[in-house]
Amino acid sequence: MEGENTKPKILIFGGTGYLGKYMVKASVSSGHKTFVYARPVTQNSRTSKVEIHKEFQGIGVTIIEGELDKHEKIVFVLKEVDVVISTVAYPQFLDQLKIVDAIKVAGNIKRFLPSEFGCEEDRVKPLPPFEACLETKRIVRRAIEAAQIPYTFVSANLCGAYFVNVLLRPSESHDDVVVYGSGEAKAVFNYEEDIAKYTIKTGRSFKRVHVSEEELVKLSQTLPPPEDIPISIIHSALAKGDLMNFELGEDDIEASMLYPDFKFTTIDQLLDIFLIDPPKPARTAFE
């Protein structure tokens, strides 16, 4: 019988961040020995970071404090695990090249999942600010492929709770809902707890406030960095429908086909969550 100690040991980079917290908890709940490599806690650290460290330790997570430029330390930690997951934020995307180098040296990692979890960057051409963001991801992808290490790229498209918060603004008092573009573009949403869903369901009536595609393009050109990146993401996903503008190839696997017994959270269910106990709004780090 397969015991707990036979399950792959998982190391997560960026585990104290927005998406990383979901990853860590999912790993622990699945019975994996879970490690988190995180920046050291100092007297200047935010209270929330200190609290998440304590929470993780309380559920049996091993936290290794260190920076991504500590090559020998990372190699040492890698030799103790089987699978590596990165959920580092945009400013650290290229730092994943250091993780790739360490994985090559360690030589024992069975699977590396880099910080993707967004759109399929090799198949979309968004506005320049978002394109520049995706280009850093492509650099990491190409480096992983060239390193010939085992990998999986996970494209979860839009994080459901994050973007429902952006679109519905449940923490604010308002009577309108913003419609980007024509409102007819198809998009893919996934609730963070599912890791990889968008129809507004509520008992109230809202008036629509339309933001045209032309306005979004103009905003992407006039907003200062990094504020131009989120608006470019909205243009790509909600105005152009880039997430649904391509067919899967023979080397692609759709998650519901891979795990047919897994019960994904539907958009209706996610909206019900927002009606009862909406997740706190989050802000992605682009600087």
N, C-alpha and C positions, 0 to 999 in steps of 0.2 A: 504494500500500500504506500502511496506517495505521502510522505510526511512533510511537515512544514519546513524542515531543514533541507529538503531536496528542491525547494522552489528557488528560482534564480534570485540572487541578491541584487538589489537595485540601488544605484547611486544617482541622485538627482541634483543637478546644478541649477541654481535659481529657485530652489525649493521653498524659499520664504517669500517669493513674489506672488503676484496675483494668480496666475495659472499654476504656478508651482505648488501652492498650498493644496489645490485640488489633486494634483498628481501624487503628492506625498500621502495624503489621506486615502486615496484609492489604492496605493501600493500597500499600505499597512492593512487596510481592510481586506485585501486579497491574500494576506498571510505572508507577504514577502518581508524578509529582513531588509530594512530600508535605511539608507544612508543619505544625508544631505550635506553637500559641500557649499558652505555659505561664508560670506564676509564676516569677519569677527565682530562681535558685539562690543561696543565701547560705551563710555559714559555719555557720548554724544548721539548714540543710536536712538531712533524713535522708540517710544513706548510700545508701539504695535509690533516692532521687530523683536523686542525682548519678550513680549507675551507669546509670540508665535514660537520662539525657541523653547519656552517653557512648555507650551502645549505639545510640541513635537516630542520633547523628552518624556512627557507624561504618557505618550502612547507608544513609547519604545523605539523612537527614531534615534539613530546615532548621528550626531551633528559634528562634522569636521569643519573647523573654522580655518579659512585661508583665502588667499587671493588667487586669481587665475594665472598669474605669472609665476607661481610656485611649482615649476615643472616637476621636480623630483618628488615633492609632496603629493601631487596629483597622481603620478605614476604609482607611488606606494599605495595610495587609497584604491586605485583602479585594480590592483592585483588582488584585492580582497572582495571584489564584486564580479558580477556576470553581465549585467545590463546597465547601460548609462543613458539617462534621459536628461536633456538640457531644456530648461524653460527660461533661459536668460532673456532679458528685455532687449529692445532694439539697440540701445547704446552699446551693448556687449555682444552683438551678433558676431562680429569678426573675432572677438576673443575666443570663440569656439574653435578657431584654428589651433589654439594652444591645447584644447581638449583633444582634438584629432591627433596632434603630434604625440601627446601623452598616451593615447590609446594604441598608437603604432608601437611605441616603446614597450608598453605593458604586455601586449601580445596575447591577452587572454579574454578580451571582451567579446561576448557572443553577439551583442547587438547594440548599436548606437542610434538613438533617436534625437536628432538635433532640434533646436528651438524653431519649429515650423508652426503647425497648428493654426495657420491662417489660410490664405488662398493658395492655389496651385501656381506658384510664381513663374514657372516655366511656360505657362499658357495664357497669361494675361499681360496686357500692355496698358497700364493705368496712366494717370496724369504724372508729370515729372516728380513731384515730391514723394508720392507713394512708390513710383518706379525706382527712385534712388534707394528707398528702404528695401524693396524687393531685391535689388541688385546685390546688396550685401548678403542676403540669404542665398542667392545663386552662387556667389563666391564660395560660401561655406559648402553648398551642395557639391560643387565641382571638386573642391578639395577632398571631401569625403569619398567621392567616387574614385579620384586619383589615388587615394591612400589605400584603396582596396580593403577596407575594413567592413564588416557586416553592418548594414544600416537599414533603417526604414524611415521614409519621409511621410509624416502624417499631415494631411491637409484637412483641417477641421472647419475651414471657411470662417464664418462669423461666430464669435463667442456669444451665445444666446443671452445670458444675463447681462453681460456688458452692454450689448447693443440695444436690448430692450430697454435698459435704463437710459441709454442715450436718446432713444426714440420716444418713449412714453414719459420720461421724466417724472416718475411716481413720487419722488421726494419733494417736488415743487407743486404749488397750487396754480393750476392753469386750466383752460378750457379749449385748448387747441392741440392738434397733432401735426407735426411737420411731415410733409410728403416730399421726398427728394426726387427730382425728375418728374416723369409722368406718373409714377406710382405703379407702373405696370411691369417693371423689371423683376425677374425672379431672382431670389437670393437663397442661400443656404445658411441656416442658423443651427448651432448645436449648443445645448446647455452644457456649461462647463463641467458639471458633475458627470456627464456622460463622456466627456472628451470625445468628444470627438475630440433654435428651431425657428414664420413671421406673419402672422395675421393678428391684428389688434382685436382683442376680445375684452369687453368691459361692459359694465352696466350703465356707464355714462355715455352721453353723446358728445362728440368733439367736432369742432370745426377744423377743416383741413387748411393748413398753411403750406402752399406749394413753393418749393425752391427749385427753380428750373435748372436743367443741366448746364445752361450757359452761365448762370449765377455761380454754380459750383466750380466751373472751370475758372471763372474770374477770381473767386475766393482763393483757389489753389495758387493763383499767380500773385495775389496781393497780400495774403496773410504771411507774417514772418515765420521762418522756421523755428521750432518744429510744428507750429500750429497748422502749417499747410499740409502736413501728412494726414491727420485724421479726416480732413475734408476731402482729400484725394481718395481715401479709402471708401468714404461714403459715396463718392462719385462712381468709383469702379463697381462697388457691390450693389448699390441701391438705385443708381440712375442708369448705368450701362448694363447691369446684370452679368458682369464678367464671370461670376462664380458658376453660371449655368450655360456659358457660351462655348463649351467644348465637350467632346465625347471622351469617355474613358478609353484608354488603350489596353492592349493585351497584358501589359506589365502593371496595370493599375488594379487595385482591389477596393471595392466599395465596402465600408465597414459593416453594414448590415448584412452583407452576403458572407463576410468572413465570420461574423458572430451572430448567426440567425436567432439564437436563443436570448440574446441580450435585449432587454426592454429599454429602448431609447426613450428619453423624455420628449414628448411631442410639444409643438408650439402651444396647443391648447392647454396642456398641463403646465407648461412654463408660465403662461399668462395667468393661470390660476394661482400659481405661487406668488406672482407679483401682486395679485389682488389681495392675498392674505398676509404675506410676510415678504415683501420685496427685498431682494439682496441689496446691500449698500452699493451706491454708485462707485465705480472704480475709474481710475485714470491710467491709461497705458503710458509707460515711459518712452518718450522719443528723443530724449536728450540726456 
